[in-house]
């Protein structure tokens, strides 16, 4: 992975996580799995990088986590977006959209 790929991944992690939690509460493993599936495997997050990001977002008040125990399953921490998280997500979506439009204007990168 190139340094550009690493930086893009790091920079997009927050908006990807917040966007998935905007849909519904999810646990960390599911968040990572859905990102991988929806991106066709182009974006993957390993536990070592995903969970620290979740903890940081929780510390910032953008999401809330709670432990859930289901019969026959191990205990999982489910995260949900807070009102502040929704505000930040709306702002980040605007920033990313502006960035992608600018890339397209400069580099003629077209959406598939």
C-alpha positions as CSV (number, residue, x, y, z in Angstrom):
1,X,0.0,0.0,0.0
2,X,1.4,3.4,-1.0
3,X,1.6,6.3,1.4
4,X,-1.1,8.1,-0.6
5,X,-3.4,5.0,-0.2
6,X,-2.7,4.9,3.6
7,X,-3.4,8.6,4.0
8,X,-6.7,8.4,2.0
9,X,-7.7,5.4,4.1
10,X,-6.9,7.2,7.3
11,X,-8.7,10.4,6.2
12,X,-11.8,8.5,5.1
13,X,-12.1,6.2,8.1
14,X,-14.2,8.6,10.2
15,X,-16.7,9.5,7.5
16,X,-17.1,5.8,6.6
17,X,-17.7,4.7,10.1
18,X,-20.1,7.6,10.8
19,X,-22.0,7.0,7.6
20,X,-22.6,3.3,8.4
21,X,-23.7,4.2,11.9
22,X,-26.1,6.7,10.5
23,X,-28.0,3.7,8.9
24,X,-28.3,1.8,12.2
25,X,-26.2,0.7,15.3
26,X,-23.5,-1.8,14.5
27,X,-20.6,-3.5,16.2
28,X,-17.0,-3.0,15.2
29,X,-16.5,-6.3,13.3
30,X,-19.7,-5.6,11.3
31,X,-18.5,-2.1,10.5
32,X,-15.2,-3.4,9.1
33,X,-17.0,-6.2,7.1
34,X,-19.5,-3.8,5.5
35,X,-16.8,-1.3,4.5
36,X,-14.9,-4.2,2.8
37,X,-18.0,-5.5,1.1
38,X,-19.4,-2.2,-0.1
39,X,-16.0,-1.1,-1.4
40,X,-15.5,-4.3,-3.3
41,X,-12.5,-5.0,-1.1
42,X,-10.7,-1.8,-2.0
43,X,-11.0,-0.5,1.5
44,X,-10.3,-2.8,4.5
45,X,-9.8,-2.0,8.1
46,X,-8.1,-4.4,10.5
47,X,-9.1,-4.6,14.1
48,X,-5.8,-2.9,15.1
49,X,-6.8,0.3,13.3
50,X,-10.6,0.2,13.4
51,X,-11.2,-0.1,17.2
52,X,-8.9,2.8,18.2
53,X,-10.8,4.9,15.7
54,X,-14.1,3.8,17.2
55,X,-12.8,4.6,20.7
56,X,-11.6,8.0,19.6
57,X,-14.9,8.9,18.0
58,X,-16.7,7.8,21.2
59,X,-14.3,10.0,23.2
60,X,-15.2,12.9,21.0
61,X,-18.9,12.3,21.6
62,X,-19.7,11.5,18.0
63,X,-20.9,8.0,18.8
64,X,-22.0,6.0,21.8
65,X,-21.2,2.4,22.5
66,X,-23.0,-0.1,24.7
67,X,-22.3,-3.8,25.4
68,X,-24.9,-6.3,24.2
69,X,-25.0,-9.9,25.2
70,X,-27.1,-12.3,23.1
71,X,-27.7,-15.9,24.0
72,X,-25.1,-18.2,22.4
73,X,-23.0,-15.3,21.2
74,X,-20.0,-13.5,22.7
75,X,-20.6,-10.0,24.1
76,X,-20.3,-7.2,21.5
77,X,-20.1,-3.5,21.8
78,X,-22.7,-1.8,19.5
79,X,-22.1,1.8,18.5
80,X,-24.7,4.4,17.5
81,X,-24.4,7.9,16.1
82,X,-25.1,10.8,18.5
83,X,-26.6,14.1,17.5
84,X,-23.1,15.6,17.4
85,X,-22.0,12.7,15.2
86,X,-24.8,13.4,12.7
87,X,-23.6,17.1,12.5
88,X,-20.0,16.1,11.9
89,X,-21.1,13.5,9.3
90,X,-23.1,16.1,7.4
91,X,-20.1,18.4,7.4
92,X,-17.7,15.7,6.3
93,X,-19.9,14.5,3.5
94,X,-19.9,18.1,2.2
95,X,-16.1,18.3,2.5
96,X,-15.6,14.9,0.7
97,X,-18.1,15.9,-2.0
98,X,-16.3,19.2,-2.6
99,X,-12.9,17.3,-2.7
100,X,-14.2,14.7,-5.2
101,X,-15.6,17.4,-7.5
102,X,-12.3,19.3,-7.3
103,X,-10.4,16.1,-8.2
104,X,-12.6,15.6,-11.1
105,X,-12.2,19.1,-12.4
106,X,-8.4,18.9,-12.1
107,X,-7.6,15.3,-13.0
108,X,-10.6,14.4,-15.0
109,X,-11.4,11.5,-12.7
110,X,-14.8,10.2,-13.6
111,X,-17.2,8.2,-11.4
112,X,-17.8,4.6,-12.5
